[in-house]
Amino acid sequence: MPRAPSASSPSDSAAPATGGVVRLRRADREREIVQGAIQYFADVGFAGDTTGLARQLGVAQPLLYRYFQNKEALIERVFQETFLSNWNPLWEEMILAPEQAVAQRLLDFHRDFARVHLRRERVRLSLFFALHGWDMSPYFRVMRQRVYEPIALSLRQYTGAGRDGQSFAVQEIELAKTVVEKIQYHGIRQWVYGLPVPEIEPVIQASVASLLDGVGAVLGKPAAKSS
């Protein structure tokens, strides 16, 4: 029987249910554990234990602790992978693209945000993290700085409200969240409540149109050349 490699070894072995031995490079094994943990915790929540995760992965439980000191460290990695590591750096550019009309910018961004957010694991984990009392402020901070504030700036441009350099008012940020929150609730209806949902594209189109129709009542009338 081969000697189990140390934690610094380039590969690890695990015996699946078939009795064979699967050897993976360390980075590949770690990725497999993280992806398995994302699916597992999205299914059962954070009350699920590492014994159940190991069983689902087909590995021995002690193998998990070669990569993660404890369950909380693994959950931290799940949070990073689910909400921060897959961030699209082009979103801010989409929202602020000067060559595009504001309506088109908002459509482009929200379509791509929906593509990322409406995955089953991400929707369910967002609720499990909240119920677990996890500090999600790093994600909320990034959303405000790189999504909501650029959207609020675009809405100022759309209405011709000016206010260059001024801090964003509370109602501006709340307006900027409108379509994102519609997308998020769409995912909750589908992946948490198990309800039938319509295609997201018409929802995005209607929500963006409604936002732009109503924003003038808060910030002022739309600029003549904006759309």
Order of alpha helices (4+ residues) and beta strands (2+ residues): beta-beta-alpha-alpha-alpha-alpha-alpha-alpha-alpha-alpha-alpha-alpha-alpha-alpha
